[in-house]
């Protein structure tokens, strides 16, 4: 079970890094990351058009991850053995302004003003 845990931990860390890149105002490039059986890491910039399973097998890698961005979404796809994962979300710079719209998040049901006498 250790392999699955390490595999998912790696995917989450890669995803957080890609999100941080966007938060810093940078555009993450397409990237493929291969982790070898001995723990060595190999990076392929600008992604690869090979399927992750094929690339992982041909490079004798234990785990393979692909980072990509399409529009307002960041995506990390991972493969190891018979396990796979996809982590995807909207870029935060797109979702935060939508959450902070210049509109009230409440409605006044009965906007009556009550004045209390002085001294109460």
KEBA-542893 format. One record per residue: residue in three letters; x, y, z of N, C-alpha, C, O in turn. Coordinates in steps of 0.05 Angstrom, whole numbers, padded with zeros to 5 digits, always signed. Layout:
# KEBA-542893
ALAXYZXYZXYZXYZ ...
This chain:
# KEBA-542893
UNK+00016-00024+00000+00000+00000+00000+00017+00025+00000+00007+00047-00007 UNK+00042+00023+00007+00060+00046+00008+00063+00059-00019+00063+00083-00022 UNK+00065+00042-00040+00068+00053-00067+00044+00070-00075+00048+00091-00087 UNK+00020+00062-00069-00004+00078-00076-00003+00104-00061-00009+00125-00073 UNK+00004+00104-00036+00006+00128-00020+00027+00147-00031+00021+00171-00034 UNK+00050+00138-00037+00071+00154-00048+00063+00165-00075+00069+00188-00082 UNK+00050+00148-00091+00041+00156-00118+00021+00179-00116+00024+00199-00130 UNK+00002+00177-00098-00018+00199-00094-00006+00224-00081-00013+00246-00088 UNK+00012+00220-00062+00026+00243-00050+00042+00258-00071+00041+00283-00071 UNK+00056+00244-00089+00070+00257-00110+00051+00273-00128+00057+00296-00135 UNK+00029+00261-00136+00010+00274-00153-00001+00300-00140-00003+00320-00153 UNK-00007+00298-00114-00017+00322-00100+00004+00344-00099-00003+00368-00102 UNK+00029+00337-00094+00050+00356-00092+00055+00370-00120+00059+00394-00121 UNK+00054+00354-00140+00058+00365-00168+00035+00384-00174+00039+00405-00185 UNK+00010+00376-00166-00013+00393-00171-00011+00420-00156-00017+00441-00168 UNK-00003+00419-00131+00000+00443-00115+00020+00462-00127+00017+00486-00127 UNK+00042+00450-00137+00063+00467-00150+00052+00480-00175+00058+00503-00180 UNK+00037+00466-00191+00025+00477-00215+00006+00500-00208+00006+00520-00221 UNK-00010+00496-00187-00028+00517-00178-00013+00541-00168-00021+00564-00174 UNK+00009+00537-00153+00025+00559-00143+00037+00575-00166+00040+00600-00164 UNK+00044+00562-00187+00055+00575-00210+00035+00595-00222+00042+00617-00229 UNK+00010+00586-00224-00011+00603-00234-00016+00627-00215-00020+00649-00224 UNK-00016+00621-00189-00021+00642-00169+00001+00664-00171-00004+00687-00166 UNK+00025+00656-00179+00047+00675-00182+00045+00690-00208+00062+00707-00214 UNK+00025+00684-00224+00021+00699-00249+00036+00686-00273+00038+00699-00294 UNK+00046+00663-00269+00061+00649-00290+00044+00628-00303+00024+00619-00292 UNK+00051+00620-00327+00036+00599-00341+00053+00574-00341+00075+00573-00352 UNK+00043+00553-00327+00059+00528-00326+00060+00515-00354+00041+00515-00369 UNK+00084+00505-00361+00087+00492-00387+00078+00463-00385+00076+00452-00363 UNK+00073+00452-00408+00067+00423-00409+00091+00409-00399+00114+00415-00407 UNK+00088+00389-00381+00110+00375-00369+00103+00347-00364+00081+00341-00354 UNK+00121+00328-00369+00118+00300-00362+00140+00294-00343+00163+00300-00347 UNK+00133+00281-00321+00152+00274-00299+00152+00244-00297+00131+00231-00293 UNK+00176+00232-00298+00179+00203-00295+00196+00197-00270+00217+00209-00267 UNK+00186+00180-00253+00201+00172-00229+00210+00143-00233+00193+00125-00236 UNK+00236+00139-00232+00247+00112-00237+00245+00094-00213+00237+00102-00191 UNK+00251+00068-00218+00249+00048-00197+00268+00054-00174+00263+00047-00151 UNK+00291+00067-00180+00310+00074-00159+00305+00102-00147+00319+00111-00130 UNK+00284+00115-00156+00277+00142-00145+00286+00165-00162+00281+00188-00155 UNK+00301+00160-00183+00310+00182-00201+00287+00195-00215+00267+00182-00221 UNK+00290+00221-00220+00268+00236-00233+00278+00245-00260+00300+00255-00263 UNK+00261+00242-00280+00266+00251-00308+00244+00269-00316+00220+00262-00314 UNK+00251+00293-00326+00231+00313-00335+00232+00316-00365+00253+00317-00377 UNK+00208+00316-00377+00206+00321-00406+00190+00346-00410+00165+00346-00405 UNK+00203+00368-00418+00189+00393-00421+00171+00393-00446+00176+00377-00464 UNK+00152+00410-00446+00132+00412-00467+00117+00386-00471+00107+00380-00493 UNK+00115+00371-00449+00099+00347-00450+00110+00326-00469+00133+00327-00477 UNK+00093+00308-00477+00100+00286-00495+00074+00276-00507+00053+00276-00493 UNK+00075+00269-00532+00050+00259-00545+00046+00229-00540+00026+00218-00549 UNK+00065+00216-00526+00062+00188-00520+00042+00185-00497+00041+00201-00479 UNK+00026+00163-00497+00010+00157-00474+00028+00152-00449+00050+00141-00452 UNK+00019+00159-00426+00035+00156-00402+00044+00127-00397+00066+00122-00389 UNK+00026+00108-00401+00033+00080-00397+00056+00071-00415+00074+00058-00406 UNK+00054+00079-00440+00075+00072-00459+00102+00085-00452+00123+00073-00453 UNK+00100+00111-00445+00125+00126-00438+00137+00114-00412+00161+00111-00411 UNK+00120+00108-00393+00130+00096-00368+00144+00070-00373+00165+00065-00361 UNK+00132+00053-00389+00144+00026-00395+00170+00029-00411+00189+00014-00405 UNK+00170+00046-00430+00194+00048-00447+00218+00061-00433+00241+00056-00440 UNK+00212+00076-00412+00234+00089-00396+00240+00074-00370+00255+00084-00353 UNK+00228+00051-00366+00230+00035-00341+00225+00053-00316+00239+00051-00297 UNK+00204+00069-00318+00197+00086-00296+00176+00072-00278+00159+00057-00289 UNK+00176+00077-00253+00157+00066-00234+00131+00083-00236+00109+00072-00235 UNK+00134+00109-00238+00111+00127-00238+00114+00148-00260+00137+00156-00267 UNK+00092+00157-00272+00093+00177-00293+00070+00197-00287+00048+00189-00280 UNK+00076+00223-00290+00057+00244-00286+00058+00264-00309+00080+00269-00320 UNK+00035+00274-00317+00034+00294-00338+00019+00319-00327-00003+00316-00317 UNK+00032+00342-00330+00020+00367-00321+00012+00382-00346+00028+00386-00365 UNK-00013+00391-00347-00023+00407-00370-00042+00428-00361-00053+00427-00339 UNK-00046+00447-00378-00065+00469-00373-00081+00473-00398-00070+00475-00420 UNK-00107+00473-00395-00125+00478-00417-00145+00500-00409-00162+00495-00392 UNK-00143+00523-00420-00161+00545-00413-00157+00552-00384-00135+00560-00376 UNK-00178+00550-00368-00176+00558-00340-00172+00534-00322-00177+00536-00297 UNK-00164+00511-00332-00161+00487-00316-00132+00478-00316-00117+00478-00336 UNK-00123+00469-00292-00097+00456-00289-00103+00427-00284-00122+00420-00270 UNK-00087+00410-00297-00092+00381-00295-00066+00366-00291-00046+00371-00304 UNK-00067+00347-00272-00045+00328-00268-00056+00300-00271-00075+00292-00258 UNK-00044+00285-00289-00051+00258-00294-00028+00240-00285-00005+00246-00292 UNK-00034+00219-00271-00012+00201-00261-00018+00172-00267-00041+00164-00267 UNK+00003+00157-00270+00001+00128-00275+00024+00113-00261+00047+00122-00262 UNK+00017+00091-00249+00036+00072-00238+00024+00045-00237+00002+00041-00226 UNK+00037+00025-00248+00025-00002-00249-00003-00002-00258-00009+00008-00280 UNK-00022-00012-00242-00050-00012-00249-00065+00011-00237-00090+00013-00240 UNK-00051+00030-00224-00063+00053-00211-00061+00077-00230-00042+00081-00244 UNK-00082+00094-00228-00081+00119-00243-00097+00141-00228-00114+00134-00211 UNK-00091+00166-00233-00106+00187-00220-00106+00211-00239-00088+00215-00255 UNK-00126+00228-00235-00128+00254-00249-00137+00274-00229-00158+00270-00216 UNK-00122+00295-00226-00129+00317-00208-00132+00342-00226-00114+00349-00241 UNK-00155+00354-00225-00161+00377-00243-00178+00397-00229-00196+00390-00213 UNK-00173+00422-00234-00189+00443-00222-00187+00468-00239-00171+00470-00257 UNK-00205+00487-00233-00203+00513-00247-00180+00528-00234-00174+00525-00211 UNK-00168+00545-00250-00146+00562-00240-00158+00581-00220-00179+00593-00225 UNK-00145+00586-00198-00155+00603-00177-00159+00631-00186-00178+00645-00176 UNK-00143+00641-00204-00146+00669-00212-00172+00673-00226-00181+00696-00229 UNK-00185+00652-00236-00211+00654-00249-00234+00651-00228-00255+00664-00231 UNK-00230+00634-00208-00251+00629-00189-00254+00650-00167-00276+00656-00158 UNK-00232+00662-00158-00233+00682-00137-00249+00707-00145-00266+00715-00130 UNK-00244+00719-00169-00261+00742-00176-00291+00735-00178-00308+00751-00172 UNK-00297+00711-00186-00325+00703-00188-00338+00701-00160-00361+00707-00156 UNK-00322+00693-00140-00332+00691-00113-00335+00719-00100-00351+00723-00083 UNK-00319+00738-00109-00319+00765-00098-00332+00785-00116-00323+00807-00118 UNK-00354+00777-00128-00369+00795-00145-00378+00819-00130-00381+00818-00105 UNK-00383+00841-00144-00392+00865-00132-00423+00865-00129-00437+00882-00138 UNK-00433+00844-00116-00461+00841-00111-00465+00832-00082-00449+00816-00072 UNK-00486+00841-00069-00491+00831-00042-00499+00802-00042-00512+00792-00060 UNK-00490+00788-00022-00497+00760-00018-00521+00756+00000-00525+00734+00011 UNK-00537+00777+00004-00560+00776+00021-00582+00793+00009-00577+00808-00009 UNK-00606+00790+00020-00629+00805+00011-00643+00816+00035-00648+00802+00054 UNK-00649+00842+00035-00665+00854+00057-00694+00847+00053-00706+00855+00032 UNK-00706+00834+00072-00733+00826+00069-00752+00849+00075-00771+00854+00060 UNK-00747+00864+00096-00764+00886+00104-00745+00909+00113-00739+00910+00137 UNK-00737+00926+00095-00717+00947+00103-00731+00970+00118-00731+00993+00109 UNK-00742+00964+00142-00755+00984+00159-00734+00994+00179-00719+00978+00190 UNK-00734+01020+00183-00715+01032+00202-00730+01036+00229-00751+01047+00230 UNK-00718+01026+00250-00729+01030+00277-00711+01050+00292-00687+01046+00293 UNK-00724+01071+00302-00709+01090+00318-00717+01086+00347-00740+01084+00354 UNK-00697+01084+00364-00702+01081+00392-00700+01108+00406-00683+01124+00398 UNK-00716+01113+00426-00714+01138+00441-00687+01140+00455-00675+01120+00462 UNK-00677+01164+00457-00651+01168+00470-00653+01159+00499-00674+01162+00512 UNK-00631+01149+00509-00629+01141+00538-00637+01112+00542-00637+01103+00565 UNK-00643+01097+00522-00650+01068+00527-00626+01051+00523-00627+01027+00525 
